[in-house]
Amino acid sequence: MRAYLDLVERVLSKGSRKSNRTGVDTLSRFSEFYRVDLSQGYPLLTTKEINFKAMLREVLWYLSGQDHIRDLRKHTKIWDAWADEDGNLETAYGRFWRRFPVPGQSAALGAEVFVDEQHPHVHREPDGSLSFDQVGWAIDELKTNPDSRRIVITAWHPANAAVSKLPPCHITWVLNVQDETLNCHLSQRSADLALGIPFNLAAYSLLTQAIAQEVGLKVGEFVHTLVDAHIYVNHIEGLKEQIKREPFRLPQLKIANKPFHQLQFEDFELVDYRCHERIRFEVAV
């Protein structure tokens, strides 16, 4: 994963020191970018140990559409700092991926239109409101209209983000087909290079492979734009150690041949993962 190590090195050498809400300063660079060819292997970092099982649990939690972490926290504590004592979150990625709020028709201005409950990916919530399954819709679009340039999934709801304790960092992903291969572009407003990016890279690469398998396409590229790419100052020494390490060959990811919406934890197998020892980084909350 030379692309990741090069990204870290750029921010270490060219980043500007900034303060932020956590109280721990960062070295920050504006609008960084990298791309990975997924046909060359599953891009789980090998220059330090990555907790694949925790990452997979997080992805499956996203796909569940839940707005709380009561099931997730049985397996990993990675979201506990942002949830209340009952496990509820002010913002949950899966809630917007699978249950994005549909405005009532009275909210439409002029000629605006919104989907209604006749649409196959609209569901009625317990409170009577409507929500839209973006992931389900995207998969159907890839099956029926693979040349579309509109296959966009967003986790950003402005009215929520304006008041949330932690609005989404990885905000929008776009699926695009070229030459019968599925590519994914992720836009991220805020990117923690030591802790967050290795998980994001692994998570969206896994999603790309799983969706490609569902719709009968080959995997192409994962491409990542990071608006504020940063390194917390207490992560600098650990990352300096990491970029000295020589990457091992990438592992393979095997996914059971079953419908996407039926995939469970045991349907994913990481094969031939060899990595350097773990580097500990503190989470800035």
C-alpha positions as CSV (number, residue, x, y, z in Angstrom):
1,M,0.0,0.0,0.0
2,R,2.6,2.5,-1.2
3,A,-0.2,5.0,-2.0
4,Y,-1.1,5.3,1.7
5,L,2.5,5.6,2.9
6,D,3.1,8.3,0.3
7,L,0.1,10.2,1.5
8,V,1.3,10.0,5.1
9,E,4.7,11.2,4.1
10,R,3.3,14.2,2.2
11,V,1.3,15.3,5.2
12,L,4.2,14.8,7.6
13,S,6.5,16.9,5.4
14,K,4.2,19.5,4.1
15,G,1.3,19.8,6.6
16,S,0.5,23.0,8.5
17,R,-0.2,22.9,12.2
18,K,-3.9,23.5,13.1
19,S,-6.0,23.5,16.2
20,N,-9.4,21.8,16.2
21,R,-12.4,20.9,18.4
22,T,-10.5,17.9,20.1
23,G,-7.9,20.0,21.7
24,V,-5.1,18.0,20.1
25,D,-3.4,19.9,17.2
26,T,-2.9,18.4,13.8
27,L,-0.6,18.6,10.8
28,S,-3.1,19.3,8.0
29,R,-3.1,19.4,4.2
30,F,-6.0,20.5,2.0
31,S,-7.5,18.2,-0.7
32,E,-5.3,15.1,-0.8
33,F,-6.0,12.2,-3.1
34,Y,-5.0,8.6,-3.8
35,R,-6.2,5.7,-5.8
36,V,-5.9,1.9,-5.4
37,D,-6.3,-0.9,-8.0
38,L,-8.5,-3.4,-6.3
39,S,-7.7,-6.1,-8.8
40,Q,-4.2,-6.3,-7.3
41,G,-5.5,-7.5,-3.9
42,Y,-7.6,-6.4,-0.9
43,P,-6.0,-3.1,0.4
44,L,-5.8,-3.9,4.1
45,L,-2.6,-2.2,5.4
46,T,0.3,-4.5,6.0
47,T,2.7,-1.9,7.6
48,K,0.7,-2.3,10.9
49,E,-1.9,-4.7,12.1
50,I,-5.5,-3.6,11.2
51,N,-8.4,-5.1,13.1
52,F,-10.3,-6.6,10.1
53,K,-13.0,-8.1,12.3
54,A,-13.9,-4.7,13.9
55,M,-13.9,-3.0,10.5
56,L,-16.2,-5.7,9.1
57,R,-18.6,-5.4,12.1
58,E,-18.7,-1.6,11.5
59,V,-19.5,-2.1,7.8
60,L,-22.3,-4.6,8.5
61,W,-23.7,-2.1,11.1
62,Y,-23.8,0.6,8.5
63,L,-25.6,-1.7,6.1
64,S,-28.1,-2.6,8.8
65,G,-29.5,0.9,8.8
66,Q,-29.5,1.2,12.6
67,D,-29.4,4.6,14.3
68,H,-27.9,3.1,17.5
69,I,-24.9,1.0,18.5
70,R,-26.6,-1.5,20.9
71,D,-25.7,-4.5,18.6
72,L,-22.4,-3.1,17.4
73,R,-21.0,-2.5,20.9
74,K,-21.3,-6.3,21.6
75,H,-18.4,-6.7,19.2
76,T,-16.4,-3.4,19.2
77,K,-16.3,-0.2,21.2
78,I,-15.2,2.1,18.3
79,W,-18.4,4.1,18.4
80,D,-19.0,4.2,22.1
81,A,-17.4,7.7,22.6
82,W,-20.1,9.3,20.4
83,A,-23.2,7.5,21.7
84,D,-25.3,8.1,24.8
85,E,-25.6,5.6,27.6
86,D,-28.4,3.8,25.8
87,G,-26.4,3.5,22.6
88,N,-28.2,6.1,20.6
89,L,-26.4,8.3,18.1
90,E,-27.2,11.8,16.9
91,T,-25.8,10.7,13.5
92,A,-25.4,7.2,12.1
93,Y,-24.1,6.5,8.6
94,G,-26.3,3.5,8.1
95,R,-29.4,5.5,9.0
96,F,-28.8,7.8,6.0
97,W,-27.5,5.0,3.7
98,R,-30.5,2.8,4.2
99,R,-33.2,5.1,5.6
100,F,-32.6,8.6,4.3
101,P,-35.5,10.9,5.3
102,V,-37.9,11.7,2.5
103,P,-39.4,15.2,2.7
104,G,-43.2,15.4,2.8
105,Q,-44.8,16.6,-0.4
106,S,-45.7,19.9,1.4
107,A,-42.0,20.6,1.6
108,A,-41.6,20.8,-2.2
109,L,-40.9,24.2,-3.7
110,G,-42.1,25.0,-7.2
111,A,-41.6,22.0,-9.5
112,E,-39.6,20.0,-7.0
113,V,-40.5,16.3,-6.7
114,F,-39.7,13.6,-4.2
115,V,-40.2,9.8,-4.2
116,D,-43.4,8.6,-2.6
117,E,-44.3,5.3,-0.9
118,Q,-45.0,3.7,-4.3
119,H,-41.2,3.7,-5.1
120,P,-39.7,0.2,-4.5
121,H,-36.9,1.6,-2.2
122,V,-39.1,3.8,0.0
123,H,-40.1,2.5,3.4
124,R,-42.5,3.8,6.0
125,E,-40.8,4.4,9.4
126,P,-42.6,3.5,12.7
127,D,-43.4,7.2,13.2
128,G,-45.2,7.3,9.8
129,S,-42.5,9.2,7.9
130,L,-40.9,7.9,4.7
131,S,-37.3,6.9,4.2
132,F,-35.2,6.0,1.1
133,D,-32.8,3.0,0.8
134,Q,-29.9,4.5,-1.1
135,V,-27.8,1.3,-1.1
136,G,-30.6,-0.9,-2.4
137,W,-31.4,1.7,-5.1
138,A,-27.7,1.9,-6.1
139,I,-27.5,-1.8,-6.6
140,D,-30.7,-1.9,-8.7
141,E,-29.3,1.0,-10.8
142,L,-26.1,-0.9,-11.4
143,K,-28.1,-3.9,-12.6
144,T,-30.4,-2.0,-14.9
145,N,-28.6,1.2,-15.8
146,P,-24.8,0.5,-15.3
147,D,-23.7,3.5,-17.4
148,S,-25.5,6.0,-15.1
149,R,-23.4,8.8,-13.7
150,R,-25.9,9.3,-10.9
151,I,-25.2,6.4,-8.5
152,V,-24.4,8.5,-5.5
153,I,-24.8,7.6,-1.8
154,T,-24.7,10.3,0.8
155,A,-24.4,10.3,4.6
156,W,-24.6,14.1,4.8
157,H,-27.9,15.6,5.9
158,P,-27.3,19.4,6.4
159,A,-30.0,19.9,9.0
160,N,-28.5,17.1,11.1
161,A,-24.9,18.0,10.5
162,A,-25.4,21.5,11.8
163,V,-26.2,20.3,15.3
164,S,-24.7,16.8,15.5
165,K,-21.9,15.9,18.0
166,L,-20.1,14.1,15.1
167,P,-21.5,14.6,11.6
168,P,-20.2,12.1,9.0
169,C,-16.5,12.4,8.0
170,H,-16.8,10.2,4.9
171,I,-19.8,11.9,3.4
172,T,-20.4,10.8,-0.2
173,W,-19.5,7.8,-2.3
174,V,-20.1,7.4,-6.0
175,L,-20.2,4.1,-7.9
176,N,-19.1,4.2,-11.6
177,V,-18.8,1.5,-14.2
178,Q,-16.0,1.5,-16.8
179,D,-15.3,-1.4,-19.1
180,E,-17.4,-3.8,-17.0
181,T,-15.5,-3.0,-13.8
182,L,-17.0,-1.3,-10.8
183,N,-15.2,1.7,-9.3
184,C,-15.8,3.6,-6.1
185,H,-15.0,7.3,-5.4
186,L,-15.2,8.4,-1.7
187,S,-15.3,12.0,-0.6
188,Q,-14.2,12.7,2.9
189,R,-14.4,16.1,4.6
190,S,-12.2,15.2,7.5
191,A,-9.5,12.4,7.4
192,D,-7.5,11.1,10.3
193,L,-4.6,9.4,8.6
194,A,-3.4,7.2,11.4
195,L,-6.7,5.7,12.6
196,G,-9.5,6.6,10.3
197,I,-8.2,6.2,6.8
198,P,-6.9,2.6,7.1
199,F,-10.5,1.6,8.2
200,N,-12.2,3.7,5.5
201,L,-9.9,2.3,2.8
202,A,-10.7,-1.3,3.9
203,A,-14.4,-0.7,4.4
204,Y,-15.2,0.9,1.0
205,S,-13.0,-1.5,-0.8
206,L,-15.0,-4.3,0.8
207,L,-18.2,-2.7,-0.2
208,T,-17.0,-2.2,-3.8
209,Q,-16.1,-5.9,-4.0
210,A,-19.4,-7.1,-2.5
211,I,-21.5,-4.9,-4.7
212,A,-19.5,-5.8,-7.8
213,Q,-20.1,-9.5,-7.0
214,E,-23.8,-8.8,-6.6
215,V,-24.2,-7.1,-10.0
216,G,-21.8,-9.3,-12.0
217,L,-19.0,-6.8,-12.5
218,K,-15.2,-7.0,-11.9
219,V,-13.6,-4.8,-9.3
220,G,-11.8,-1.7,-10.6
221,E,-10.4,1.1,-8.5
222,F,-11.1,2.7,-5.1
223,V,-10.4,6.4,-5.3
224,H,-10.3,8.7,-2.3
225,T,-10.5,12.5,-1.9
226,L,-9.6,13.9,1.5
227,V,-10.5,17.6,2.0
228,D,-8.8,18.0,5.4
229,A,-6.1,15.3,5.5
230,H,-4.6,15.4,8.9
231,I,-2.2,13.8,11.4
232,Y,-2.7,14.4,15.1
233,V,0.5,15.6,16.7
234,N,0.5,12.6,19.1
235,H,0.4,10.3,16.1
236,I,3.5,11.7,14.4
237,E,6.1,9.4,15.9
238,G,4.0,6.3,15.3
239,L,3.5,7.2,11.6
240,K,7.2,8.0,11.2
241,E,7.9,4.4,12.3
242,Q,5.2,3.0,10.0
243,I,6.5,4.7,6.8
244,K,9.9,3.0,7.4
245,R,8.3,-0.4,7.1
246,E,8.3,-2.3,3.9
247,P,4.8,-3.4,2.8
248,F,4.0,-7.1,2.5
249,R,2.0,-8.6,-0.4
250,L,-1.7,-7.7,-0.1
251,P,-4.2,-10.3,1.2
252,Q,-7.3,-11.5,-0.7
253,L,-10.9,-11.1,0.4
254,K,-13.3,-13.9,-0.3
255,I,-17.0,-13.2,-0.1
256,A,-19.7,-16.0,0.0
257,N,-21.7,-16.3,-3.2
258,K,-25.1,-15.2,-1.8
259,P,-27.3,-12.2,-2.3
260,F,-25.8,-8.9,-1.0
261,H,-28.6,-8.2,1.4
262,Q,-28.1,-11.6,3.0
263,L,-24.4,-11.3,3.7
264,Q,-23.4,-11.8,7.3
265,F,-20.1,-11.7,9.3
266,E,-19.2,-15.3,8.6
267,D,-19.6,-14.8,4.8
268,F,-16.3,-12.8,4.6
269,E,-12.9,-14.4,4.7
270,L,-9.5,-12.7,4.8
271,V,-6.9,-14.8,3.1
272,D,-3.1,-14.6,3.5
273,Y,-2.9,-11.5,5.6
274,R,0.6,-10.8,6.8
275,C,1.4,-7.6,8.6
276,H,3.9,-5.8,10.8
277,E,3.2,-5.4,14.5
278,R,0.5,-3.1,15.8
279,I,1.2,0.6,16.4
280,R,-0.9,2.2,19.1
281,F,-2.6,5.5,18.4
282,E,-4.9,7.4,20.8
283,V,-8.3,8.4,19.6
284,A,-9.0,12.2,19.7
285,V,-12.7,12.6,20.7
